[in-house]
C-alpha cells in the first residue's frame, strides 16, 4: 500500500525567483506540484527528502530555467487482492463508493452481501440488511478487498467487494460481516443492549486484533 520511492521531476522556474532563497523556492514548488497528485507509480502522499537539485538549464524559446530534482516520496499504490479500510462516501442503487485517502473504490451492488437491499426511500439513500436492519450509509467505516484497478497517469480507478468473510462494515473494531453465528449473536446484542465484551470474548477472531494475529500466524507458516 505505502512505499518509499525515489523519483525525479523537472521544474521550471522564472528568473524572478532566483537569489539566496532559490532552494527553498524549488522545494516549495516541488511539494506543491506533486503532493496529493497521482503519478504512474501511484498517489504521492508526501515528499520525504530532496536528495539532489541539478544545475539549472536554459531552455530555448522559454523565459524559464529547468531544474532536475531527485527526491524520495511516500507513495500510495494499491494492488489487486489487497484489503483496505475505507470510509463510505456515496451510495446509489448501482453500489457504494468508498474512499481510502485519495483513492476511490467502487463496490457494485452485486459485490455487496446478498442480504443488503437498496432503500431509496431513506434520506440519504442506504443499503439495509433485511435480517437485522444494519445499514450501509455515508461516513461509515468499511473493509473491502480490491478486485481490480486501472492506473492512468492522472488517476487510479478501483473496484472492490464486501461479499466475503471478514469484509464489510466495521464498528468499534467489530466486523459485521454476513453469515455465521457471530452475526446472530451480534443481532441479539444490538436488540437487548447486552455486553459487547461478552460477544468479543466469544468470537475474538472477529476483532481487529484477532484478524491481525491470524495474519501473523499465516505468515509464520
Order of alpha helices (4+ residues) and beta strands (2+ residues): beta-alpha-beta-beta-beta-beta-beta-beta-beta-beta-beta-beta-beta-beta-beta-beta-alpha-alpha-alpha
